[in-house]
Amino acid sequence: MALNKKIAIPLVVLILAAAAGGGWFLWQKQHTTPTTGQKADQGKQLYTCSMHPFIIKDKPGVCPICGMELIKKIDTTAAGGTAQTPEQKQQAAMLGMVSLSPTQRVMANVATVEAKMTPLNKEINAVGIVQYDQARQAKVTAWIAGRIDRLNVSTVGAYVSKNRPVAEVYSPDLLASQQEYLLAIKSREQLKNSPIASISQNGAGLVASAKQRLMLFGVKESQIAELERSGKPNIRLPIYTPLSGIVIDKLVQQGQYVNTGDVLFNVADLSTVWIEVEVYENEFPDIHIGQQVEIRSQSFPGKPFTGRVTFIYPFLDPKTRTVKVRVEMPNRGMQLKPDMFVNAIIKVPLGSSIVVPVSAVMDTGKRQVVWVETSPGMFEPRDVQIGQRTDDKLQILSGIKSGDMVAVSGGYLIDSESQLKGGGGSMPGMKMDEPHGTKPSSAPPGQQPPAKKGDLKMDDMKM
């Protein structure tokens, strides 16, 4: 009996120990932390779609939505500071791209053009006013006091020639000066045969002095020669204009008395005119002397005029913030009238550079983005630096190269898709493969409503 007790007690202890160990093992199995399962999943290579990152499979294949080839999924939950392999970096770059199926591309109206290296010309459009050529203006003045006995020009706008007198003035001073000149000539003839040299030279000096006085009164050499030939003084002095042109001001009437220096007419030669063009302060650095300028007027539609920049004014108008540029041009037929408003087009050559349409560049305020099609249906965002703009084209200084295919329409929809997938887009938008009128589900992940009959099977999608 005592022997049975010695055997039974250890046996009971062993049974109790085995039961306790089994219970502890079952308890540990039931309370295993979720990270243990996640670590097991992390050790297994998973595959996802670059277009629809919520689709995850455990083996290679194609996306059930867009039919694209699945790529390896990168573990983004790993501890920080872990260096990525080149393959992981390449996959991360692919995740920043956006892929469009042919159907999505048509629905989004995505079109591409090739970025080309082409000569670029910038056009500066400005408004100008026709002005007189100041180098071709003159005033007709009275060189001697007297009375205007005859006025050959009676109206403003009349054409005058420098070879024909515009008026005739009677002046007692002029008459006296002519008589003195005739007397000096007679004295010279009488004294030139004198044996005394000083007396013979004095007669020549008197003639030269009288002739100089007549020339100061505006008498021409030909008139003095005619006076010497005829021996009779002219009662009226003809007044000539210094240049041929149009009378723009008439300040006297026939019979009026004038003093020395009084203005009789203002004359302007309109065969050449100035166009004073106003250019904004951010544009005038591109203006240079000698540049060709195209002038257009509403009075002559479809008939451009051509001139060249001759002067850039050295000051800025503080009210309009513009700089005046002088354009000189011939005025054939005097078609351009002073004070006429015209439009000026100044072409500035910028050289050869990469050019894309304006619609291809999305400006976020801080950066400019262009979507480049790296392969059929695959678009990659590129940050670019833009230069000058001409009409509907932009100069690209860096970011893309010649031959790249850039999206010129549908870029904002591509950017929206990139935002939805967490890529490198810059602006939020609506998902392109989501039907219009469908409200997004507000259920948390893992609790999505059951799929309708005929919908895609979600068995192989891990949310």
C-alpha positions as CSV (number, residue, x, y, z in Angstrom):
1,M,0.0,0.0,0.0
2,A,2.8,2.3,0.9
3,L,4.4,1.4,-2.4
4,N,1.3,2.4,-4.4
5,K,1.4,5.8,-2.7
6,K,5.0,6.4,-3.6
7,I,4.2,5.7,-7.2
8,A,0.9,7.6,-7.4
9,I,2.1,10.9,-5.9
10,P,4.9,11.5,-8.5
11,L,2.5,10.5,-11.3
12,V,0.0,13.1,-10.3
13,V,2.7,15.8,-10.2
14,L,3.8,14.9,-13.7
15,I,0.2,15.0,-15.0
16,L,-0.4,18.4,-13.4
17,A,2.9,19.8,-14.9
18,A,1.9,18.5,-18.3
19,A,-1.5,20.1,-18.1
20,A,0.0,23.4,-17.0
21,G,2.5,23.5,-19.9
22,G,-0.2,22.7,-22.4
23,G,-2.5,25.4,-21.1
24,W,0.4,27.9,-21.2
25,F,1.1,27.0,-24.9
26,L,-2.5,27.3,-25.9
27,W,-2.7,30.7,-24.2
28,Q,0.4,32.0,-26.0
29,K,-0.9,30.8,-29.3
30,Q,-4.2,32.6,-28.8
31,H,-2.6,35.9,-27.7
32,T,0.0,36.1,-30.4
33,T,0.6,39.9,-31.4
34,P,-0.5,41.0,-34.9
35,T,3.1,42.1,-35.7
36,T,4.1,38.5,-35.7
37,G,1.8,37.8,-38.6
38,Q,2.9,41.0,-40.3
39,K,6.5,40.1,-40.1
40,A,5.7,36.8,-41.7
41,D,3.9,38.6,-44.5
42,Q,6.8,41.0,-44.8
43,G,9.2,38.2,-45.5
44,K,7.0,37.2,-48.5
45,Q,7.3,39.2,-51.8
46,L,4.1,40.9,-52.7
47,Y,3.1,42.6,-56.0
48,T,1.0,45.7,-56.7
49,C,-0.3,47.8,-59.6
50,S,1.4,51.2,-60.2
51,M,-1.9,52.6,-61.3
52,H,-4.1,51.1,-58.5
53,P,-1.8,50.6,-55.5
54,F,-4.6,49.1,-53.4
55,I,-4.4,45.9,-55.4
56,I,-1.9,43.5,-53.8
57,K,-1.1,40.0,-54.8
58,D,1.4,37.4,-53.6
59,K,2.5,36.4,-57.1
60,P,3.2,38.2,-60.4
61,G,0.4,38.9,-62.8
62,V,-1.7,41.6,-64.3
63,C,-4.0,44.2,-62.7
64,P,-7.7,43.1,-62.8
65,I,-8.7,46.7,-63.4
66,C,-6.4,48.2,-66.0
67,G,-4.6,45.0,-67.2
68,M,-1.1,46.4,-66.5
69,E,1.8,44.2,-65.4
70,L,2.1,44.1,-61.6
71,I,5.3,45.4,-60.0
72,K,7.0,44.4,-56.8
73,K,5.6,46.1,-53.7
74,I,8.1,48.0,-51.6
75,D,7.9,47.6,-47.8
76,T,7.3,51.2,-46.7
77,T,6.9,50.1,-43.0
78,A,10.5,49.1,-42.5
79,A,12.5,50.9,-39.9
80,G,13.9,54.3,-40.9
81,G,17.5,54.6,-42.1
82,T,17.5,51.3,-44.0
83,A,19.2,51.8,-47.4
84,Q,17.1,50.9,-50.4
85,T,18.4,48.7,-53.1
86,P,18.6,50.0,-56.7
87,E,15.6,47.8,-57.6
88,Q,13.6,49.4,-54.7
89,K,14.6,52.9,-55.9
90,Q,13.5,52.1,-59.4
91,Q,10.2,50.7,-58.1
92,A,9.7,53.8,-55.9
93,A,10.2,56.0,-59.0
94,M,7.7,54.0,-60.9
95,L,5.2,54.5,-58.1
96,G,5.5,58.3,-58.8
97,M,4.4,57.7,-62.4
98,V,0.8,57.5,-63.7
99,S,-0.3,54.9,-66.2
100,L,-3.4,55.3,-68.4
101,S,-5.1,52.6,-70.3
102,P,-6.2,53.4,-73.9
103,T,-9.8,53.8,-72.7
104,Q,-8.8,56.2,-69.9
105,R,-6.6,58.1,-72.2
106,V,-9.5,58.7,-74.6
107,M,-11.9,59.6,-71.8
108,A,-9.4,62.1,-70.3
109,N,-8.7,63.6,-73.7
110,V,-4.9,63.2,-73.2
111,A,-2.8,64.4,-76.2
112,T,0.9,64.6,-76.5
113,V,3.4,66.5,-78.6
114,E,7.1,66.2,-79.1
115,A,9.3,68.9,-77.4
116,K,11.5,70.2,-80.2
117,M,14.6,72.5,-80.4
118,T,13.3,75.4,-82.6
119,P,14.2,79.0,-83.1
120,L,12.1,81.2,-80.9
121,N,11.2,84.9,-81.4
122,K,9.5,87.0,-78.8
123,E,7.0,89.6,-79.9
124,I,6.5,92.8,-77.9
125,N,3.2,94.5,-78.7
126,A,3.0,98.2,-77.9
127,V,1.0,101.3,-78.7
128,G,2.7,104.2,-80.4
129,I,1.9,107.7,-81.7
130,V,3.0,109.3,-84.9
131,Q,5.2,112.4,-84.4
132,Y,7.0,114.9,-86.5
133,D,10.7,114.2,-87.2
134,Q,12.3,116.9,-85.2
135,A,15.3,116.9,-87.4
136,R,13.0,117.9,-90.3
137,Q,11.2,120.8,-88.8
138,A,12.0,124.5,-89.3
139,K,10.7,128.0,-88.6
140,V,10.5,130.7,-91.2
141,T,11.5,134.0,-89.5
142,A,11.9,137.7,-90.6
143,W,15.6,138.6,-90.8
144,I,14.7,142.3,-91.0
145,A,11.9,144.5,-89.7
146,G,9.4,145.6,-92.3
147,R,5.9,145.1,-93.8
148,I,4.8,141.9,-95.5
149,D,3.7,143.2,-98.9
150,R,3.1,139.8,-100.5
151,L,2.2,136.4,-98.9
152,N,2.6,133.5,-101.2
153,V,1.2,130.9,-98.7
154,S,-2.3,131.6,-97.4
155,T,-3.3,128.3,-95.7
156,V,-2.0,125.7,-93.3
157,G,-1.2,122.4,-94.9
158,A,0.1,124.0,-98.1
159,Y,3.3,122.5,-99.5
160,V,6.3,124.9,-99.7
161,S,9.7,124.6,-101.5
162,K,12.9,126.0,-100.3
163,N,13.6,127.2,-103.8
164,R,10.5,129.4,-103.9
165,P,9.8,132.5,-101.7
166,V,7.0,132.2,-99.2
167,A,6.6,136.0,-98.7
168,E,8.1,139.4,-99.7
169,V,8.9,142.1,-97.1
170,Y,9.3,145.8,-97.7
171,S,12.0,147.3,-95.4
172,P,13.5,150.8,-95.4
173,D,16.6,149.4,-93.7
174,L,17.1,146.9,-96.5
175,L,16.6,149.5,-99.1
176,A,19.3,151.7,-97.5
177,S,21.7,148.8,-97.2
178,Q,21.3,148.0,-100.9
179,Q,22.1,151.7,-101.8
180,E,25.2,151.6,-99.6
181,Y,26.4,148.5,-101.4
182,L,25.9,150.2,-104.8
183,L,27.8,153.2,-103.6
184,A,30.6,151.0,-102.2
185,I,31.0,149.4,-105.7
186,K,31.3,152.8,-107.4
187,S,33.9,153.9,-104.8
188,R,35.9,150.7,-105.4
189,E,36.0,151.4,-109.1
190,Q,37.2,155.0,-108.5
191,L,39.8,154.1,-105.9
192,K,41.3,150.9,-107.4
193,N,43.5,152.9,-109.8
194,S,44.9,155.1,-106.9
195,P,48.8,154.9,-106.6
196,I,48.4,154.8,-102.8
197,A,47.9,151.1,-101.8
198,S,45.9,151.9,-98.6
199,I,43.3,153.9,-100.6
200,S,42.8,151.2,-103.3
201,Q,42.4,148.6,-100.6
202,N,40.0,150.7,-98.7
203,G,37.5,150.7,-101.6
204,A,37.5,146.8,-101.6
205,G,36.9,146.8,-97.8
206,L,33.8,149.0,-98.2
207,V,32.3,146.6,-100.7
208,A,33.0,143.6,-98.5
209,S,31.4,145.3,-95.5
210,A,28.3,146.4,-97.3
211,K,27.9,142.9,-98.8
212,Q,28.2,141.3,-95.3
213,R,25.4,143.5,-94.0
214,L,23.1,142.5,-96.9
215,M,23.7,138.8,-96.2
216,L,22.9,139.3,-92.5
217,F,19.5,140.7,-93.6
218,G,18.9,137.4,-95.5
219,V,19.8,138.4,-99.0
220,K,21.3,135.5,-101.0
221,E,24.4,135.6,-103.0
222,S,22.4,135.3,-106.2
223,Q,20.3,138.3,-105.2
224,I,23.4,140.4,-104.4
225,A,24.9,139.5,-107.8
226,E,21.7,140.6,-109.5
227,L,21.8,143.8,-107.5
228,E,25.3,144.5,-108.7
229,R,24.4,143.7,-112.3
230,S,21.3,145.8,-112.5
231,G,22.5,148.7,-110.3
232,K,19.0,149.2,-108.9
233,P,17.9,148.3,-105.3
234,N,15.0,145.8,-104.8
235,I,12.1,147.3,-102.9
236,R,10.9,144.0,-101.6
237,L,13.0,141.2,-100.0
238,P,11.9,137.6,-100.8
239,I,11.8,135.3,-97.8
240,Y,12.7,131.6,-98.3
241,T,12.0,128.6,-96.2
242,P,15.0,126.5,-95.0
243,L,13.5,123.2,-96.1
244,S,10.7,121.9,-98.3
245,G,7.6,120.6,-96.5
246,I,4.2,121.2,-95.2
247,V,3.1,124.4,-93.4
248,I,1.9,123.3,-90.0
249,D,1.5,126.9,-88.5
250,K,0.8,130.2,-90.2
251,L,1.3,133.1,-87.9
252,V,1.1,136.3,-90.1
253,Q,-1.2,138.0,-92.6
254,Q,-0.5,140.0,-95.7
255,G,0.2,143.7,-94.8
256,Q,1.3,142.9,-91.3
257,Y,4.4,144.6,-89.9
258,V,6.9,142.3,-88.4
259,N,10.1,142.7,-86.3
260,T,13.4,141.0,-86.7
261,G,13.2,137.4,-85.5
262,D,9.4,137.1,-85.7
263,V,8.1,133.7,-86.8
264,L,6.1,133.7,-90.0
265,F,5.6,130.0,-90.6
266,N,6.3,126.5,-89.1
267,V,7.3,124.0,-91.7
268,A,7.7,120.2,-91.3
269,D,9.0,117.6,-93.8
270,L,6.6,114.6,-93.5
271,S,8.6,112.3,-95.8
272,T,10.0,110.7,-92.7
273,V,8.2,110.5,-89.3
274,W,8.9,109.2,-85.8
275,I,6.8,106.6,-84.0
276,E,7.1,107.0,-80.2
277,V,6.3,103.6,-78.8
278,E,5.6,103.0,-75.1
279,V,7.2,99.8,-73.8
280,Y,6.6,98.4,-70.3
281,E,9.6,98.4,-68.0
282,N,9.8,94.5,-67.9
283,E,10.1,94.5,-71.7
284,F,12.4,97.3,-72.7
285,P,15.6,95.4,-71.8
286,D,14.9,93.4,-74.9
287,I,14.9,96.5,-77.1
288,H,18.0,97.5,-78.9
289,I,19.0,100.2,-81.4
290,G,18.6,99.0,-85.0
291,Q,15.8,96.5,-84.3
292,Q,13.2,96.2,-87.0
293,V,9.6,97.2,-86.0
294,E,6.4,96.5,-87.7
295,I,3.8,99.3,-87.6
296,R,0.1,98.6,-88.1
297,S,-2.6,101.3,-88.4
298,Q,-6.4,100.9,-88.3
299,S,-6.6,103.3,-91.2
300,F,-4.7,100.9,-93.4
301,P,-5.7,97.3,-92.3
302,G,-3.6,94.6,-93.8
303,K,-0.9,97.0,-94.8
304,P,2.1,96.9,-92.4
305,F,4.8,99.6,-92.3
306,T,8.4,98.9,-91.4
307,G,10.8,101.1,-89.4
308,R,13.8,100.7,-87.1
309,V,14.6,101.7,-83.5
310,T,16.8,104.8,-83.5
311,F,16.6,105.9,-79.9
312,I,15.6,104.6,-76.4
313,Y,14.7,107.4,-74.0
314,P,16.8,107.4,-70.8
315,F,13.8,108.0,-68.4
316,L,10.7,106.1,-67.3
317,D,7.2,107.5,-67.1
318,P,6.3,107.1,-63.4
319,K,2.5,107.1,-64.1
320,T,2.4,104.5,-66.9
321,R,5.6,102.7,-65.9
322,T,6.7,102.7,-69.5
323,V,9.8,103.7,-71.5
324,K,9.5,105.5,-74.8
325,V,11.2,104.1,-77.8
326,R,11.7,106.1,-81.0
327,V,11.1,104.4,-84.3
328,E,12.1,106.2,-87.5
329,M,10.4,105.2,-90.7
330,P,9.8,106.6,-94.2
331,N,6.3,108.0,-94.8
332,R,5.6,107.3,-98.5
333,G,2.6,109.2,-99.7
334,M,2.3,110.8,-96.3
335,Q,-0.1,108.1,-95.2
336,L,0.8,108.3,-91.6
337,K,-0.4,111.5,-90.0
338,P,1.1,113.1,-86.9
339,D,-0.8,112.2,-83.6
340,M,-2.2,109.1,-85.2
341,F,-2.4,106.0,-83.0
342,V,-0.6,102.9,-84.3
343,N,0.3,99.4,-83.0
344,A,3.9,98.4,-83.0
345,I,5.2,94.8,-83.1
346,I,8.9,94.4,-82.1
347,K,10.4,90.9,-82.8
348,V,13.2,89.8,-80.4
349,P,15.1,86.7,-81.5
350,L,15.8,84.4,-78.5
351,G,17.8,81.8,-80.4
352,S,17.2,78.0,-80.6
353,S,15.7,76.4,-77.5
354,I,13.3,73.7,-76.4
355,V,9.7,74.9,-77.0
356,V,6.4,73.4,-75.7
357,P,2.8,74.6,-75.8
358,V,1.7,76.7,-72.8
359,S,-1.0,74.1,-72.0
360,A,1.8,71.5,-71.3
361,V,3.1,73.3,-68.2
362,M,1.2,73.3,-65.0
363,D,2.2,76.2,-62.7
364,T,1.6,75.5,-59.0
365,G,3.0,78.8,-57.8
366,K,6.2,77.3,-56.4
367,R,7.2,75.1,-59.3
368,Q,6.3,74.2,-62.9
369,V,5.5,70.6,-63.8
370,V,5.4,68.9,-67.2
371,W,4.0,65.3,-67.6
372,V,6.3,63.3,-69.9
373,E,5.2,60.1,-71.5
374,T,8.2,57.8,-70.9
375,S,6.5,54.7,-72.5
376,P,3.1,54.1,-74.1
377,G,0.5,55.0,-71.4
378,M,3.1,55.8,-68.7
379,F,3.5,59.4,-67.6
380,E,6.2,60.8,-65.4
381,P,6.2,64.3,-63.8
382,R,9.2,66.6,-64.5
383,D,10.0,69.9,-62.8
384,V,11.0,72.4,-65.5
385,Q,12.4,75.9,-65.5
386,I,10.6,78.1,-68.0
387,G,11.9,81.1,-69.9
388,Q,10.2,83.5,-72.3
389,R,6.6,83.1,-73.5
390,T,5.6,83.8,-77.0
391,D,1.8,83.6,-77.8
392,D,0.9,80.0,-77.1
393,K,4.5,78.7,-76.6
394,L,6.9,78.5,-73.7
395,Q,10.7,78.3,-73.7
396,I,12.0,75.5,-71.5
397,L,15.4,76.1,-70.0
398,S,15.8,72.8,-68.1
399,G,13.9,69.7,-67.0
400,I,13.2,68.0,-70.4
401,K,15.2,67.3,-73.5
402,S,14.4,67.5,-77.2
403,G,12.3,64.5,-78.3
404,D,10.4,64.0,-75.1
405,M,6.7,63.5,-75.5
406,V,4.8,65.9,-73.2
407,A,1.1,66.0,-72.4
408,V,-0.6,69.1,-73.8
409,S,-4.1,68.3,-72.7
410,G,-5.5,66.3,-69.8
411,G,-2.5,67.1,-67.7
412,Y,-4.6,68.2,-64.7
413,L,-6.5,64.8,-64.8
414,I,-3.2,63.0,-64.9
415,D,-2.0,65.1,-61.9
416,S,-5.3,64.3,-60.1
417,E,-4.7,60.6,-60.6
418,S,-1.2,60.9,-59.2
419,Q,-2.6,62.6,-56.1
420,L,-5.1,59.8,-55.5
421,K,-2.4,57.2,-55.7
422,G,0.0,59.2,-53.5
423,G,2.5,59.9,-56.3
424,G,4.4,63.1,-57.2
425,G,1.4,65.1,-58.5
426,S,0.9,68.7,-57.4
427,M,-2.9,69.2,-57.5
428,P,-5.8,67.2,-56.1
429,G,-8.4,65.9,-58.6
430,M,-11.0,63.3,-59.3
431,K,-10.1,59.7,-60.1
432,M,-10.3,59.1,-63.8
433,D,-11.6,55.5,-63.6
434,E,-14.3,56.4,-61.2
435,P,-17.8,56.6,-62.9
436,H,-19.4,60.0,-62.9
437,G,-22.1,60.4,-60.3
438,T,-20.7,57.7,-58.0
439,K,-20.1,58.8,-54.5
440,P,-17.0,57.5,-52.8
441,S,-17.6,55.0,-50.0
442,S,-17.2,56.3,-46.5
443,A,-16.8,52.8,-44.9
444,P,-13.4,52.2,-43.2
445,P,-10.9,49.9,-44.9
446,G,-11.8,46.3,-44.5
447,Q,-15.5,47.1,-44.1
448,Q,-16.4,47.9,-47.7
449,P,-20.0,47.0,-48.8
450,P,-20.4,43.8,-50.7
451,A,-19.8,43.9,-54.5
452,K,-22.7,44.0,-56.8
453,K,-23.3,41.2,-59.2
454,G,-21.1,41.5,-62.2
455,D,-18.5,43.7,-60.4
456,L,-14.9,42.9,-60.3
457,K,-13.8,40.1,-57.9
458,M,-11.9,41.6,-55.0
459,D,-10.7,38.3,-53.6
460,D,-7.1,39.1,-54.6
461,M,-7.2,42.7,-53.4
462,K,-5.8,43.6,-50.0
463,M,-7.1,46.9,-48.7
